[in-house]
Amino acid sequence: MKIELVTTLKREATKILAELHSSKEPVLITEHGKPSAYLVDVNDYELTQNRLQLLEGLARGEMAMLEKRTYTQTEAKKKMNKWLK
């Protein structure tokens, strides 16, 4: 991972963004020697967000199964009938 100072980002934003887009490697921005933010490619960020949503959905499904909040296929069809017409 590439690390840049916030002052370098201010001076060379266009160059840093060009490198980010070509390498797809996140850039850690530091302020006063401490991590402050990450710069990531837009497509990579969106892919990560989509994966996170999928994982959250799976976790909700697992929780529903553990709490016995599930239906058989027949029960689900009956409940969904009003929308399937």
Kinemage of the C-alpha trace (Angstrom):
@kinemage 1
@onewidth
@group {chain A} dominant
@subgroup {mainchain}
@vectorlist {calphas} color= white
{ca met a 1} P 0.000 0.000 0.000
{ca lys a 2} L 1.206 3.430 -0.862
{ca ile a 3} L 1.452 6.042 1.915
{ca glu a 4} L 1.328 9.783 1.285
{ca leu a 5} L 1.404 12.844 3.498
{ca val a 6} L -1.647 15.079 3.377
{ca thr a 7} L 0.615 17.934 2.243
{ca thr a 8} L 1.805 15.807 -0.680
{ca leu a 9} L -1.808 15.096 -1.577
{ca lys a 10} L -2.523 18.825 -1.590
{ca arg a 11} L 0.425 19.532 -3.898
{ca glu a 12} L 0.222 16.481 -6.161
{ca ala a 13} L -3.424 15.390 -6.121
{ca thr a 14} L -3.660 14.886 -9.886
{ca lys a 15} L -0.512 12.733 -9.963
{ca ile a 16} L -1.587 10.662 -6.941
{ca leu a 17} L -5.045 10.088 -8.411
{ca ala a 18} L -3.559 9.053 -11.763
{ca glu a 19} L -1.326 6.517 -10.005
{ca leu a 20} L -4.285 5.282 -7.967
{ca his a 21} L -6.377 4.700 -11.089
{ca ser a 22} L -3.594 2.885 -12.902
{ca ser a 23} L -2.379 0.711 -10.011
{ca lys a 24} L -5.736 0.237 -8.210
{ca glu a 25} L -3.660 0.263 -5.023
{ca pro a 26} L -5.220 2.182 -2.093
{ca val a 27} L -3.316 5.188 -0.781
{ca leu a 28} L -3.080 5.818 2.945
{ca ile a 29} L -3.070 9.541 3.719
{ca thr a 30} L -1.327 10.572 6.924
{ca glu a 31} L -1.539 13.750 8.991
{ca his a 32} L 1.067 14.527 11.623
{ca gly a 33} L 2.497 11.034 11.177
{ca lys a 34} L -0.804 9.274 11.870
{ca pro a 35} L -3.209 7.517 9.482
{ca ser a 36} L -6.029 9.861 8.477
{ca ala a 37} L -7.825 8.480 5.418
{ca tyr a 38} L -7.643 6.045 2.533
{ca leu a 39} L -7.963 6.956 -1.123
{ca val a 40} L -9.451 4.114 -3.131
{ca asp a 41} L -10.582 3.718 -6.703
{ca val a 42} L -14.325 4.359 -7.123
{ca asn a 43} L -14.991 0.963 -8.716
{ca asp a 44} L -13.112 -0.836 -5.931
{ca tyr a 45} L -15.038 1.115 -3.302
{ca glu a 46} L -18.391 0.273 -4.896
{ca leu a 47} L -17.454 -3.399 -5.217
{ca thr a 48} L -16.503 -3.454 -1.542
{ca gln a 49} L -19.806 -1.819 -0.565
{ca asn a 50} L -21.760 -4.363 -2.634
{ca arg a 51} L -19.879 -7.232 -0.980
{ca leu a 52} L -20.561 -5.747 2.441
{ca gln a 53} L -24.303 -5.538 1.684
{ca leu a 54} L -24.278 -9.178 0.590
{ca leu a 55} L -22.473 -10.264 3.764
{ca glu a 56} L -24.901 -8.274 5.915
{ca gly a 57} L -27.820 -9.985 4.171
{ca leu a 58} L -26.282 -13.399 4.788
{ca ala a 59} L -25.769 -12.521 8.451
{ca arg a 60} L -29.440 -11.482 8.757
{ca gly a 61} L -30.468 -14.767 7.136
{ca glu a 62} L -28.324 -16.780 9.519
{ca met a 63} L -29.810 -14.889 12.454
{ca ala a 64} L -33.337 -15.574 11.191
{ca met a 65} L -32.522 -19.277 10.969
{ca leu a 66} L -31.103 -19.341 14.505
{ca glu a 67} L -34.192 -17.516 15.813
{ca lys a 68} L -36.528 -19.853 13.887
{ca arg a 69} L -37.935 -16.946 11.843
{ca thr a 70} L -38.070 -18.940 8.611
{ca tyr a 71} L -40.795 -20.458 6.437
{ca thr a 72} L -41.062 -23.636 4.423
{ca gln a 73} L -41.364 -23.191 0.676
{ca thr a 74} L -45.116 -23.869 0.859
{ca glu a 75} L -45.590 -21.312 3.652
{ca ala a 76} L -43.538 -18.746 1.756
{ca lys a 77} L -45.582 -19.262 -1.425
{ca lys a 78} L -48.814 -18.732 0.514
{ca lys a 79} L -47.487 -15.517 2.072
{ca met a 80} L -46.166 -14.272 -1.281
{ca asn a 81} L -49.310 -15.134 -3.266
{ca lys a 82} L -50.711 -11.620 -2.990
{ca trp a 83} L -47.611 -10.268 -4.776
{ca leu a 84} L -47.236 -13.082 -7.294
{ca lys a 85} L -50.646 -12.628 -8.964
